[in-house]
Amino acid sequence: DYTIQKLLEKELVSIIGRSEGPGRPLLYGTSVKFMDYFGLKSIKDLPQPKDFKEPDSEIGERAPVEEEKREEE
């Protein structure tokens, strides 16, 4: 994956092991360089998934369109 490769190249993440799950995927962890770059003192300073806003609409769902009001002259 391009994004992970770039993070590895910049030494912002490192491979910390393999999962026991199917396919034994690699596990990644943040580096000291990552923590310094983002000004974090602890991994607990990172936002939790619940802190992110849910999308307003699902993919493929049409967004509401406001009708344009025309001024009569």
CHARMM-style PDB file with segment names, atoms N, HN, CA, C and O in Angstrom:
ATOM      1  N   ASP     1       0.842  -1.188   0.000  1.00  0.00      PROA
ATOM      2  CA  ASP     1       0.000   0.000   0.000  1.00  0.00      PROA
ATOM      3  C   ASP     1       0.883   1.247   0.000  1.00  0.00      PROA
ATOM      4  O   ASP     1       1.827   1.341   0.785  1.00  0.00      PROA
ATOM      5  N   TYR     2       0.583   2.184  -0.862  1.00  0.00      PROA
ATOM      6  HN  TYR     2      -0.183   2.107  -1.500  1.00  0.00      PROA
ATOM      7  CA  TYR     2       1.395   3.389  -1.052  1.00  0.00      PROA
ATOM      8  C   TYR     2       1.498   4.219   0.225  1.00  0.00      PROA
ATOM      9  O   TYR     2       2.589   4.665   0.580  1.00  0.00      PROA
ATOM     10  N   THR     3       0.399   4.429   0.908  1.00  0.00      PROA
ATOM     11  HN  THR     3      -0.487   4.066   0.619  1.00  0.00      PROA
ATOM     12  CA  THR     3       0.389   5.274   2.103  1.00  0.00      PROA
ATOM     13  C   THR     3       1.271   4.686   3.199  1.00  0.00      PROA
ATOM     14  O   THR     3       2.074   5.401   3.798  1.00  0.00      PROA
ATOM     15  N   ILE     4       1.130   3.409   3.461  1.00  0.00      PROA
ATOM     16  HN  ILE     4       0.478   2.828   2.974  1.00  0.00      PROA
ATOM     17  CA  ILE     4       1.951   2.753   4.486  1.00  0.00      PROA
ATOM     18  C   ILE     4       3.419   2.804   4.088  1.00  0.00      PROA
ATOM     19  O   ILE     4       4.282   3.046   4.930  1.00  0.00      PROA
ATOM     20  N   GLN     5       3.709   2.575   2.805  1.00  0.00      PROA
ATOM     21  HN  GLN     5       3.007   2.378   2.120  1.00  0.00      PROA
ATOM     22  CA  GLN     5       5.092   2.614   2.331  1.00  0.00      PROA
ATOM     23  C   GLN     5       5.721   3.977   2.594  1.00  0.00      PROA
ATOM     24  O   GLN     5       6.867   4.053   3.035  1.00  0.00      PROA
ATOM     25  N   LYS     6       4.989   5.048   2.331  1.00  0.00      PROA
ATOM     26  HN  LYS     6       4.057   4.986   1.973  1.00  0.00      PROA
ATOM     27  CA  LYS     6       5.498   6.406   2.568  1.00  0.00      PROA
ATOM     28  C   LYS     6       5.734   6.651   4.057  1.00  0.00      PROA
ATOM     29  O   LYS     6       6.742   7.250   4.432  1.00  0.00      PROA
ATOM     30  N   LEU     7       4.816   6.195   4.906  1.00  0.00      PROA
ATOM     31  HN  LEU     7       3.997   5.709   4.601  1.00  0.00      PROA
ATOM     32  CA  LEU     7       4.998   6.342   6.354  1.00  0.00      PROA
ATOM     33  C   LEU     7       6.231   5.570   6.831  1.00  0.00      PROA
ATOM     34  O   LEU     7       6.965   6.045   7.697  1.00  0.00      PROA
ATOM     35  N   LEU     8       6.456   4.383   6.267  1.00  0.00      PROA
ATOM     36  HN  LEU     8       5.859   3.997   5.563  1.00  0.00      PROA
ATOM     37  CA  LEU     8       7.641   3.598   6.612  1.00  0.00      PROA
ATOM     38  C   LEU     8       8.914   4.308   6.156  1.00  0.00      PROA
ATOM     39  O   LEU     8       9.889   4.385   6.904  1.00  0.00      PROA
ATOM     40  N   GLU     9       8.902   4.830   4.919  1.00  0.00      PROA
ATOM     41  HN  GLU     9       8.110   4.767   4.311  1.00  0.00      PROA
ATOM     42  CA  GLU     9      10.066   5.541   4.377  1.00  0.00      PROA
ATOM     43  C   GLU     9      10.431   6.746   5.234  1.00  0.00      PROA
ATOM     44  O   GLU     9      11.611   7.037   5.432  1.00  0.00      PROA
ATOM     45  N   LYS    10       9.435   7.437   5.737  1.00  0.00      PROA
ATOM     46  HN  LYS    10       8.477   7.201   5.576  1.00  0.00      PROA
ATOM     47  CA  LYS    10       9.667   8.638   6.552  1.00  0.00      PROA
ATOM     48  C   LYS    10       9.901   8.295   8.023  1.00  0.00      PROA
ATOM     49  O   LYS    10      10.078   9.180   8.860  1.00  0.00      PROA
ATOM     50  N   GLU    11       9.898   6.988   8.322  1.00  0.00      PROA
ATOM     51  HN  GLU    11       9.754   6.269   7.641  1.00  0.00      PROA
ATOM     52  CA  GLU    11      10.120   6.475   9.674  1.00  0.00      PROA
ATOM     53  C   GLU    11       9.094   6.996  10.680  1.00  0.00      PROA
ATOM     54  O   GLU    11       9.409   7.192  11.854  1.00  0.00      PROA
ATOM     55  N   LEU    12       7.863   7.217  10.208  1.00  0.00      PROA
ATOM     56  HN  LEU    12       7.607   7.057   9.255  1.00  0.00      PROA
ATOM     57  CA  LEU    12       6.779   7.648  11.093  1.00  0.00      PROA
ATOM     58  C   LEU    12       6.059   6.455  11.711  1.00  0.00      PROA
ATOM     59  O   LEU    12       5.433   6.579  12.763  1.00  0.00      PROA
ATOM     60  N   VAL    13       6.149   5.300  11.054  1.00  0.00      PROA
ATOM     61  HN  VAL    13       6.658   5.199  10.199  1.00  0.00      PROA
ATOM     62  CA  VAL    13       5.621   4.045  11.602  1.00  0.00      PROA
ATOM     63  C   VAL    13       6.667   2.961  11.396  1.00  0.00      PROA
ATOM     64  O   VAL    13       7.584   3.108  10.588  1.00  0.00      PROA
ATOM     65  N   SER    14       6.517   1.877  12.134  1.00  0.00      PROA
ATOM     66  HN  SER    14       5.772   1.757  12.790  1.00  0.00      PROA
ATOM     67  CA  SER    14       7.407   0.730  11.967  1.00  0.00      PROA
ATOM     68  C   SER    14       6.578  -0.545  12.092  1.00  0.00      PROA
ATOM     69  O   SER    14       5.492  -0.546  12.671  1.00  0.00      PROA
ATOM     70  N   ILE    15       7.111  -1.621  11.540  1.00  0.00      PROA
ATOM     71  HN  ILE    15       7.994  -1.621  11.069  1.00  0.00      PROA
ATOM     72  CA  ILE    15       6.451  -2.924  11.644  1.00  0.00      PROA
ATOM     73  C   ILE    15       6.769  -3.475  13.030  1.00  0.00      PROA
ATOM     74  O   ILE    15       7.934  -3.591  13.410  1.00  0.00      PROA
ATOM     75  N   ILE    16       5.725  -3.812  13.778  1.00  0.00      PROA
ATOM     76  HN  ILE    16       4.779  -3.717  13.469  1.00  0.00      PROA
ATOM     77  CA  ILE    16       5.938  -4.291  15.149  1.00  0.00      PROA
ATOM     78  C   ILE    16       5.613  -5.776  15.323  1.00  0.00      PROA
ATOM     79  O   ILE    16       5.774  -6.327  16.411  1.00  0.00      PROA
ATOM     80  N   GLY    17       5.156  -6.418  14.248  1.00  0.00      PROA
ATOM     81  HN  GLY    17       5.026  -5.970  13.363  1.00  0.00      PROA
ATOM     82  CA  GLY    17       4.859  -7.842  14.350  1.00  0.00      PROA
ATOM     83  C   GLY    17       3.838  -8.268  13.318  1.00  0.00      PROA
ATOM     84  O   GLY    17       3.583  -7.574  12.334  1.00  0.00      PROA
ATOM     85  N   ARG    18       3.258  -9.437  13.576  1.00  0.00      PROA
ATOM     86  HN  ARG    18       3.465 -10.000  14.375  1.00  0.00      PROA
ATOM     87  CA  ARG    18       2.221  -9.987  12.701  1.00  0.00      PROA
ATOM     88  C   ARG    18       1.033 -10.413  13.547  1.00  0.00      PROA
ATOM     89  O   ARG    18       1.182 -10.882  14.676  1.00  0.00      PROA
ATOM     90  N   SER    19      -0.147 -10.236  12.974  1.00  0.00      PROA
ATOM     91  HN  SER    19      -0.268  -9.855  12.057  1.00  0.00      PROA
ATOM     92  CA  SER    19      -1.371 -10.670  13.633  1.00  0.00      PROA
ATOM     93  C   SER    19      -1.483 -12.190  13.534  1.00  0.00      PROA
ATOM     94  O   SER    19      -0.920 -12.807  12.630  1.00  0.00      PROA
ATOM     95  N   GLU    20      -2.199 -12.770  14.453  1.00  0.00      PROA
ATOM     96  HN  GLU    20      -2.657 -12.269  15.188  1.00  0.00      PROA
ATOM     97  CA  GLU    20      -2.465 -14.212  14.401  1.00  0.00      PROA
ATOM     98  C   GLU    20      -3.652 -14.519  13.489  1.00  0.00      PROA
ATOM     99  O   GLU    20      -3.972 -15.686  13.264  1.00  0.00      PROA
ATOM    100  N   GLY    21      -4.305 -13.484  12.962  1.00  0.00      PROA
ATOM    101  HN  GLY    21      -4.045 -12.535  13.145  1.00  0.00      PROA
ATOM    102  CA  GLY    21      -5.484 -13.664  12.124  1.00  0.00      PROA
ATOM    103  C   GLY    21      -5.167 -14.239  10.759  1.00  0.00      PROA
ATOM    104  O   GLY    21      -4.003 -14.461  10.427  1.00  0.00      PROA
ATOM    105  N   PRO    22      -6.206 -14.483   9.963  1.00  0.00      PROA
ATOM    106  CA  PRO    22      -6.036 -15.046   8.625  1.00  0.00      PROA
ATOM    107  C   PRO    22      -5.055 -14.224   7.783  1.00  0.00      PROA
ATOM    108  O   PRO    22      -5.166 -13.001   7.697  1.00  0.00      PROA
ATOM    109  N   GLY    23      -4.103 -14.911   7.170  1.00  0.00      PROA
ATOM    110  HN  GLY    23      -4.013 -15.905   7.240  1.00  0.00      PROA
ATOM    111  CA  GLY    23      -3.122 -14.256   6.325  1.00  0.00      PROA
ATOM    112  C   GLY    23      -1.971 -13.639   7.100  1.00  0.00      PROA
ATOM    113  O   GLY    23      -1.009 -13.157   6.504  1.00  0.00      PROA
ATOM    114  N   ARG    24      -2.062 -13.651   8.436  1.00  0.00      PROA
ATOM    115  HN  ARG    24      -2.844 -14.043   8.920  1.00  0.00      PROA
ATOM    116  CA  ARG    24      -1.035 -13.089   9.310  1.00  0.00      PROA
ATOM    117  C   ARG    24      -0.552 -11.713   8.833  1.00  0.00      PROA
ATOM    118  O   ARG    24       0.625 -11.535   8.521  1.00  0.00      PROA
ATOM    119  N   PRO    25      -1.476 -10.742   8.780  1.00  0.00      PROA
ATOM    120  CA  PRO    25      -1.100  -9.401   8.303  1.00  0.00      PROA
ATOM    121  C   PRO    25      -0.095  -8.728   9.237  1.00  0.00      PROA
ATOM    122  O   PRO    25      -0.037  -9.018  10.432  1.00  0.00      PROA
ATOM    123  N   LEU    26       0.690  -7.823   8.658  1.00  0.00      PROA
ATOM    124  HN  LEU    26       0.643  -7.587   7.688  1.00  0.00      PROA
ATOM    125  CA  LEU    26       1.658  -7.057   9.443  1.00  0.00      PROA
ATOM    126  C   LEU    26       0.940  -6.100  10.382  1.00  0.00      PROA
ATOM    127  O   LEU    26      -0.135  -5.590  10.066  1.00  0.00      PROA
ATOM    128  N   LEU    27       1.539  -5.867  11.525  1.00  0.00      PROA
ATOM    129  HN  LEU    27       2.412  -6.282  11.781  1.00  0.00      PROA
ATOM    130  CA  LEU    27       1.035  -4.884  12.487  1.00  0.00      PROA
ATOM    131  C   LEU    27       2.014  -3.715  12.508  1.00  0.00      PROA
ATOM    132  O   LEU    27       3.228  -3.915  12.507  1.00  0.00      PROA
ATOM    133  N   TYR    28       1.486  -2.509  12.525  1.00  0.00      PROA
ATOM    134  HN  TYR    28       0.499  -2.347  12.526  1.00  0.00      PROA
ATOM    135  CA  TYR    28       2.313  -1.306  12.506  1.00  0.00      PROA
ATOM    136  C   TYR    28       2.122  -0.526  13.798  1.00  0.00      PROA
ATOM    137  O   TYR    28       1.055  -0.558  14.410  1.00  0.00      PROA
ATOM    138  N   GLY    29       3.167   0.167  14.196  1.00  0.00      PROA
ATOM    139  HN  GLY    29       4.034   0.193  13.698  1.00  0.00      PROA
ATOM    140  CA  GLY    29       3.097   1.018  15.373  1.00  0.00      PROA
ATOM    141  C   GLY    29       3.703   2.373  15.065  1.00  0.00      PROA
ATOM    142  O   GLY    29       4.496   2.513  14.134  1.00  0.00      PROA
ATOM    143  N   THR    30       3.329   3.360  15.847  1.00  0.00      PROA
ATOM    144  HN  THR    30       2.685   3.245  16.603  1.00  0.00      PROA
ATOM    145  CA  THR    30       3.888   4.698  15.667  1.00  0.00      PROA
ATOM    146  C   THR    30       5.314   4.730  16.212  1.00  0.00      PROA
ATOM    147  O   THR    30       5.662   3.980  17.125  1.00  0.00      PROA
ATOM    148  N   SER    31       6.130   5.613  15.635  1.00  0.00      PROA
ATOM    149  HN  SER    31       5.846   6.222  14.894  1.00  0.00      PROA
ATOM    150  CA  SER    31       7.518   5.754  16.068  1.00  0.00      PROA
ATOM    151  C   SER    31       7.676   7.004  16.930  1.00  0.00      PROA
ATOM    152  O   SER    31       6.770   7.833  17.023  1.00  0.00      PROA
ATOM    153  N   VAL    32       8.838   7.121  17.553  1.00  0.00      PROA
ATOM    154  HN  VAL    32       9.574   6.448  17.478  1.00  0.00      PROA
ATOM    155  CA  VAL    32       9.159   8.325  18.324  1.00  0.00      PROA
ATOM    156  C   VAL    32       9.132   9.532  17.385  1.00  0.00      PROA
ATOM    157  O   VAL    32       8.685  10.615  17.764  1.00  0.00      PROA
ATOM    158  N   LYS    33       9.615   9.332  16.162  1.00  0.00      PROA
ATOM    159  HN  LYS    33       9.978   8.453  15.855  1.00  0.00      PROA
ATOM    160  CA  LYS    33       9.608  10.416  15.169  1.00  0.00      PROA
ATOM    161  C   LYS    33       8.175  10.884  14.889  1.00  0.00      PROA
ATOM    162  O   LYS    33       7.933  12.082  14.745  1.00  0.00      PROA
ATOM    163  N   PHE    34       7.235   9.951  14.813  1.00  0.00      PROA
ATOM    164  HN  PHE    34       7.432   8.977  14.929  1.00  0.00      PROA
ATOM    165  CA  PHE    34       5.820  10.270  14.620  1.00  0.00      PROA
ATOM    166  C   PHE    34       5.315  11.128  15.773  1.00  0.00      PROA
ATOM    167  O   PHE    34       4.667  12.155  15.569  1.00  0.00      PROA
ATOM    168  N   MET    35       5.624  10.685  16.983  1.00  0.00      PROA
ATOM    169  HN  MET    35       6.150   9.850  17.148  1.00  0.00      PROA
ATOM    170  CA  MET    35       5.167  11.400  18.176  1.00  0.00      PROA
ATOM    171  C   MET    35       5.736  12.819  18.206  1.00  0.00      PROA
ATOM    172  O   MET    35       5.015  13.770  18.504  1.00  0.00      PROA
ATOM    173  N   ASP    36       7.020  12.961  17.901  1.00  0.00      PROA
ATOM    174  HN  ASP    36       7.606  12.188  17.659  1.00  0.00      PROA
ATOM    175  CA  ASP    36       7.653  14.285  17.874  1.00  0.00      PROA
ATOM    176  C   ASP    36       7.053  15.161  16.779  1.00  0.00      PROA
ATOM    177  O   ASP    36       6.760  16.335  17.004  1.00  0.00      PROA
ATOM    178  N   TYR    37       6.872  14.580  15.586  1.00  0.00      PROA
ATOM    179  HN  TYR    37       7.110  13.626  15.403  1.00  0.00      PROA
ATOM    180  CA  TYR    37       6.358  15.337  14.439  1.00  0.00      PROA
ATOM    181  C   TYR    37       4.984  15.933  14.739  1.00  0.00      PROA
ATOM    182  O   TYR    37       4.708  17.076  14.376  1.00  0.00      PROA
ATOM    183  N   PHE    38       4.128  15.166  15.397  1.00  0.00      PROA
ATOM    184  HN  PHE    38       4.352  14.237  15.692  1.00  0.00      PROA
ATOM    185  CA  PHE    38       2.770  15.621  15.684  1.00  0.00      PROA
ATOM    186  C   PHE    38       2.622  16.234  17.078  1.00  0.00      PROA
ATOM    187  O   PHE    38       1.513  16.561  17.500  1.00  0.00      PROA
ATOM    188  N   GLY    39       3.730  16.387  17.783  1.00  0.00      PROA
ATOM    189  HN  GLY    39       4.631  16.121  17.440  1.00  0.00      PROA
ATOM    190  CA  GLY    39       3.699  17.038  19.087  1.00  0.00      PROA
ATOM    191  C   GLY    39       2.933  16.263  20.146  1.00  0.00      PROA
ATOM    192  O   GLY    39       2.264  16.852  20.995  1.00  0.00      PROA
ATOM    193  N   LEU    40       3.033  14.944  20.094  1.00  0.00      PROA
ATOM    194  HN  LEU    40       3.577  14.466  19.404  1.00  0.00      PROA
ATOM    195  CA  LEU    40       2.315  14.091  21.043  1.00  0.00      PROA
ATOM    196  C   LEU    40       3.256  13.592  22.127  1.00  0.00      PROA
ATOM    197  O   LEU    40       4.407  13.252  21.855  1.00  0.00      PROA
ATOM    198  N   LYS    41       2.767  13.552  23.340  1.00  0.00      PROA
ATOM    199  HN  LYS    41       1.832  13.829  23.561  1.00  0.00      PROA
ATOM    200  CA  LYS    41       3.566  13.025  24.451  1.00  0.00      PROA
ATOM    201  C   LYS    41       3.234  11.563  24.704  1.00  0.00      PROA
ATOM    202  O   LYS    41       4.058  10.807  25.219  1.00  0.00      PROA
ATOM    203  N   SER    42       2.023  11.173  24.337  1.00  0.00      PROA
ATOM    204  HN  SER    42       1.353  11.787  23.919  1.00  0.00      PROA
ATOM    205  CA  SER    42       1.559   9.811  24.574  1.00  0.00      PROA
ATOM    206  C   SER    42       0.640   9.401  23.429  1.00  0.00      PROA
ATOM    207  O   SER    42       0.000  10.241  22.797  1.00  0.00      PROA
ATOM    208  N   ILE    43       0.587   8.121  23.179  1.00  0.00      PROA
ATOM    209  HN  ILE    43       1.107   7.439  23.693  1.00  0.00      PROA
ATOM    210  CA  ILE    43      -0.330   7.601  22.158  1.00  0.00      PROA
ATOM    211  C   ILE    43      -1.775   7.915  22.536  1.00  0.00      PROA
ATOM    212  O   ILE    43      -2.647   7.967  21.669  1.00  0.00      PROA
ATOM    213  N   LYS    44      -2.026   8.123  23.815  1.00  0.00      PROA
ATOM    214  HN  LYS    44      -1.317   8.081  24.519  1.00  0.00      PROA
ATOM    215  CA  LYS    44      -3.370   8.464  24.286  1.00  0.00      PROA
ATOM    216  C   LYS    44      -3.791   9.869  23.860  1.00  0.00      PROA
ATOM    217  O   LYS    44      -4.967  10.221  23.955  1.00  0.00      PROA
ATOM    218  N   ASP    45      -2.823  10.682  23.386  1.00  0.00      PROA
ATOM    219  HN  ASP    45      -1.868  10.396  23.309  1.00  0.00      PROA
ATOM    220  CA  ASP    45      -3.140  12.026  22.893  1.00  0.00      PROA
ATOM    221  C   ASP    45      -3.788  11.994  21.508  1.00  0.00      PROA
ATOM    222  O   ASP    45      -4.332  12.999  21.051  1.00  0.00      PROA
ATOM    223  N   LEU    46      -3.729  10.841  20.843  1.00  0.00      PROA
ATOM    224  HN  LEU    46      -3.287  10.024  21.213  1.00  0.00      PROA
ATOM    225  CA  LEU    46      -4.360  10.709  19.526  1.00  0.00      PROA
ATOM    226  C   LEU    46      -5.878  10.690  19.684  1.00  0.00      PROA
ATOM    227  O   LEU    46      -6.390  10.201  20.692  1.00  0.00      PROA
ATOM    228  N   PRO    47      -6.605  11.223  18.689  1.00  0.00      PROA
ATOM    229  CA  PRO    47      -8.071  11.185  18.782  1.00  0.00      PROA
ATOM    230  C   PRO    47      -8.584   9.747  18.673  1.00  0.00      PROA
ATOM    231  O   PRO    47      -7.976   8.906  18.011  1.00  0.00      PROA
ATOM    232  N   GLN    48      -9.689   9.489  19.320  1.00  0.00      PROA
ATOM    233  HN  GLN    48     -10.183  10.172  19.857  1.00  0.00      PROA
ATOM    234  CA  GLN    48     -10.348   8.188  19.260  1.00  0.00      PROA
ATOM    235  C   GLN    48     -11.313   8.183  18.071  1.00  0.00      PROA
ATOM    236  O   GLN    48     -11.793   9.245  17.673  1.00  0.00      PROA
ATOM    237  N   PRO    49     -11.605   7.019  17.500  1.00  0.00      PROA
ATOM    238  CA  PRO    49     -12.552   6.972  16.376  1.00  0.00      PROA
ATOM    239  C   PRO    49     -13.879   7.672  16.680  1.00  0.00      PROA
ATOM    240  O   PRO    49     -14.481   8.262  15.782  1.00  0.00      PROA
ATOM    241  N   LYS    50     -14.341   7.616  17.930  1.00  0.00      PROA
ATOM    242  HN  LYS    50     -13.851   7.138  18.660  1.00  0.00      PROA
ATOM    243  CA  LYS    50     -15.610   8.261  18.289  1.00  0.00      PROA
ATOM    244  C   LYS    50     -15.525   9.783  18.189  1.00  0.00      PROA
ATOM    245  O   LYS    50     -16.553  10.458  18.143  1.00  0.00      PROA
ATOM    246  N   ASP    51     -14.297  10.333  18.154  1.00  0.00      PROA
ATOM    247  HN  ASP    51     -13.462   9.785  18.192  1.00  0.00      PROA
ATOM    248  CA  ASP    51     -14.118  11.780  18.071  1.00  0.00      PROA
ATOM    249  C   ASP    51     -14.327  12.323  16.655  1.00  0.00      PROA
ATOM    250  O   ASP    51     -14.449  13.533  16.464  1.00  0.00      PROA
ATOM    251  N   PHE    52     -14.367  11.431  15.670  1.00  0.00      PROA
ATOM    252  HN  PHE    52     -14.268  10.448  15.826  1.00  0.00      PROA
ATOM    253  CA  PHE    52     -14.548  11.852  14.288  1.00  0.00      PROA
ATOM    254  C   PHE    52     -16.028  11.931  13.952  1.00  0.00      PROA
ATOM    255  O   PHE    52     -16.817  11.093  14.388  1.00  0.00      PROA
ATOM    256  N   LYS    53     -16.398  12.936  13.181  1.00  0.00      PROA
ATOM    257  HN  LYS    53     -15.757  13.616  12.827  1.00  0.00      PROA
ATOM    258  CA  LYS    53     -17.789  13.148  12.791  1.00  0.00      PROA
ATOM    259  C   LYS    53     -18.206  12.080  11.784  1.00  0.00      PROA
ATOM    260  O   LYS    53     -17.444  11.725  10.885  1.00  0.00      PROA
ATOM    261  N   GLU    54     -19.405  11.585  11.946  1.00  0.00      PROA
ATOM    262  HN  GLU    54     -20.023  11.873  12.677  1.00  0.00      PROA
ATOM    263  CA  GLU    54     -19.962  10.637  10.988  1.00  0.00      PROA
ATOM    264  C   GLU    54     -20.259  11.374   9.689  1.00  0.00      PROA
ATOM    265  O   GLU    54     -20.625  12.549   9.723  1.00  0.00      PROA
ATOM    266  N   PRO    55     -20.109  10.711   8.541  1.00  0.00      PROA
ATOM    267  CA  PRO    55     -20.436  11.381   7.276  1.00  0.00      PROA
ATOM    268  C   PRO    55     -21.918  11.743   7.230  1.00  0.00      PROA
ATOM    269  O   PRO    55     -22.766  11.032   7.769  1.00  0.00      PROA
ATOM    270  N   ASP    56     -22.209  12.865   6.574  1.00  0.00      PROA
ATOM    271  HN  ASP    56     -21.521  13.443   6.136  1.00  0.00      PROA
ATOM    272  CA  ASP    56     -23.592  13.322   6.469  1.00  0.00      PROA
ATOM    273  C   ASP    56     -24.425  12.431   5.555  1.00  0.00      PROA
ATOM    274  O   ASP    56     -25.642  12.339   5.716  1.00  0.00      PROA
ATOM    275  N   SER    57     -23.777  11.778   4.601  1.00  0.00      PROA
ATOM    276  HN  SER    57     -22.788  11.853   4.470  1.00  0.00      PROA
ATOM    277  CA  SER    57     -24.517  10.907   3.692  1.00  0.00      PROA
ATOM    278  C   SER    57     -23.645   9.713   3.321  1.00  0.00      PROA
ATOM    279  O   SER    57     -22.419   9.754   3.424  1.00  0.00      PROA
ATOM    280  N   GLU    58     -24.300   8.675   2.898  1.00  0.00      PROA
ATOM    281  HN  GLU    58     -25.296   8.642   2.814  1.00  0.00      PROA
ATOM    282  CA  GLU    58     -23.606   7.471   2.485  1.00  0.00      PROA
ATOM    283  C   GLU    58     -23.196   7.608   1.023  1.00  0.00      PROA
ATOM    284  O   GLU    58     -23.772   8.400   0.277  1.00  0.00      PROA
ATOM    285  N   ILE    59     -22.200   6.833   0.627  1.00  0.00      PROA
ATOM    286  HN  ILE    59     -21.732   6.190   1.234  1.00  0.00      PROA
ATOM    287  CA  ILE    59     -21.768   6.829  -0.765  1.00  0.00      PROA
ATOM    288  C   ILE    59     -22.932   6.357  -1.623  1.00  0.00      PROA
ATOM    289  O   ILE    59     -23.599   5.376  -1.296  1.00  0.00      PROA
ATOM    290  N   GLY    60     -23.166   7.049  -2.702  1.00  0.00      PROA
ATOM    291  HN  GLY    60     -22.624   7.846  -2.968  1.00  0.00      PROA
ATOM    292  CA  GLY    60     -24.245   6.702  -3.606  1.00  0.00      PROA
ATOM    293  C   GLY    60     -25.560   7.361  -3.262  1.00  0.00      PROA
ATOM    294  O   GLY    60     -26.502   7.317  -4.052  1.00  0.00      PROA
ATOM    295  N   GLU    61     -25.637   7.962  -2.108  1.00  0.00      PROA
ATOM    296  HN  GLU    61     -24.871   7.998  -1.465  1.00  0.00      PROA
ATOM    297  CA  GLU    61     -26.855   8.644  -1.687  1.00  0.00      PROA
ATOM    298  C   GLU    61     -26.834  10.053  -2.266  1.00  0.00      PROA
ATOM    299  O   GLU    61     -25.809  10.733  -2.217  1.00  0.00      PROA
ATOM    300  N   ARG    62     -27.939  10.480  -2.801  1.00  0.00      PROA
ATOM    301  HN  ARG    62     -28.772   9.928  -2.840  1.00  0.00      PROA
ATOM    302  CA  ARG    62     -27.998  11.816  -3.389  1.00  0.00      PROA
ATOM    303  C   ARG    62     -28.065  12.874  -2.306  1.00  0.00      PROA
ATOM    304  O   ARG    62     -28.806  12.756  -1.330  1.00  0.00      PROA
ATOM    305  N   ALA    63     -27.275  13.900  -2.506  1.00  0.00      PROA
ATOM    306  HN  ALA    63     -26.673  13.996  -3.298  1.00  0.00      PROA
ATOM    307  CA  ALA    63     -27.279  15.021  -1.566  1.00  0.00      PROA
ATOM    308  C   ALA    63     -28.503  15.880  -1.837  1.00  0.00      PROA
ATOM    309  O   ALA    63     -28.928  15.999  -2.986  1.00  0.00      PROA
ATOM    310  N   PRO    64     -29.079  16.480  -0.803  1.00  0.00      PROA
ATOM    311  CA  PRO    64     -30.236  17.352  -1.025  1.00  0.00      PROA
ATOM    312  C   PRO    64     -29.825  18.582  -1.837  1.00  0.00      PROA
ATOM    313  O   PRO    64     -28.741  19.137  -1.653  1.00  0.00      PROA
ATOM    314  N   VAL    65     -30.706  18.985  -2.726  1.00  0.00      PROA
ATOM    315  HN  VAL    65     -31.586  18.534  -2.875  1.00  0.00      PROA
ATOM    316  CA  VAL    65     -30.439  20.147  -3.577  1.00  0.00      PROA
ATOM    317  C   VAL    65     -31.460  21.219  -3.241  1.00  0.00      PROA
ATOM    318  O   VAL    65     -32.668  20.981  -3.245  1.00  0.00      PROA
ATOM    319  N   GLU    66     -30.949  22.394  -2.955  1.00  0.00      PROA
ATOM    320  HN  GLU    66     -29.968  22.587  -2.952  1.00  0.00      PROA
ATOM    321  CA  GLU    66     -31.854  23.502  -2.680  1.00  0.00      PROA
ATOM    322  C   GLU    66     -32.294  24.105  -4.007  1.00  0.00      PROA
ATOM    323  O   GLU    66     -31.483  24.344  -4.902  1.00  0.00      PROA
ATOM    324  N   GLU    67     -33.582  24.342  -4.111  1.00  0.00      PROA
ATOM    325  HN  GLU    67     -34.241  24.147  -3.384  1.00  0.00      PROA
ATOM    326  CA  GLU    67     -34.087  24.940  -5.338  1.00  0.00      PROA
ATOM    327  C   GLU    67     -33.703  26.408  -5.372  1.00  0.00      PROA
ATOM    328  O   GLU    67     -33.789  27.127  -4.377  1.00  0.00      PROA
ATOM    329  N   GLU    68     -33.276  26.824  -6.559  1.00  0.00      PROA
ATOM    330  HN  GLU    68     -33.206  26.239  -7.368  1.00  0.00      PROA
ATOM    331  CA  GLU    68     -32.906  28.228  -6.707  1.00  0.00      PROA
ATOM    332  C   GLU    68     -34.168  29.061  -6.844  1.00  0.00      PROA
ATOM    333  O   GLU    68     -35.076  28.717  -7.600  1.00  0.00      PROA
ATOM    334  N   LYS    69     -34.213  30.135  -6.121  1.00  0.00      PROA
ATOM    335  HN  LYS    69     -33.475  30.414  -5.507  1.00  0.00      PROA
ATOM    336  CA  LYS    69     -35.357  31.034  -6.208  1.00  0.00      PROA
ATOM    337  C   LYS    69     -35.047  32.090  -7.254  1.00  0.00      PROA
ATOM    338  O   LYS    69     -34.006  32.744  -7.207  1.00  0.00      PROA
ATOM    339  N   ARG    70     -35.942  32.243  -8.176  1.00  0.00      PROA
ATOM    340  HN  ARG    70     -36.788  31.712  -8.214  1.00  0.00      PROA
ATOM    341  CA  ARG    70     -35.749  33.241  -9.225  1.00  0.00      PROA
ATOM    342  C   ARG    70     -36.556  34.479  -8.886  1.00  0.00      PROA
ATOM    343  O   ARG    70     -37.738  34.408  -8.549  1.00  0.00      PROA
ATOM    344  N   GLU    71     -35.904  35.575  -8.982  1.00  0.00      PROA
ATOM    345  HN  GLU    71     -34.944  35.632  -9.256  1.00  0.00      PROA
ATOM    346  CA  GLU    71     -36.602  36.833  -8.724  1.00  0.00      PROA
ATOM    347  C   GLU    71     -37.356  37.241  -9.981  1.00  0.00      PROA
ATOM    348  O   GLU    71     -36.816  37.220 -11.087  1.00  0.00      PROA
ATOM    349  N   GLU    72     -38.599  37.606  -9.789  1.00  0.00      PROA
ATOM    350  HN  GLU    72     -39.039  37.622  -8.891  1.00  0.00      PROA
ATOM    351  CA  GLU    72     -39.381  38.068 -10.926  1.00  0.00      PROA
ATOM    352  C   GLU    72     -39.132  39.546 -11.110  1.00  0.00      PROA
ATOM    353  O   GLU    72     -39.126  40.323 -10.156  1.00  0.00      PROA
ATOM    354  N   GLU    73     -38.923  39.918 -12.374  1.00  0.00      PROA
ATOM    355  HN  GLU    73     -38.927  39.286 -13.149  1.00  0.00      PROA
ATOM    356  CA  GLU    73     -38.638  41.332 -12.652  1.00  0.00      PROA
ATOM    357  C   GLU    73     -39.850  42.057 -13.134  1.00  0.00      PROA
ATOM    358  OT1 GLU    73     -39.783  43.254 -13.413  1.00  0.00      PROA
TER     359      GLU     73
END
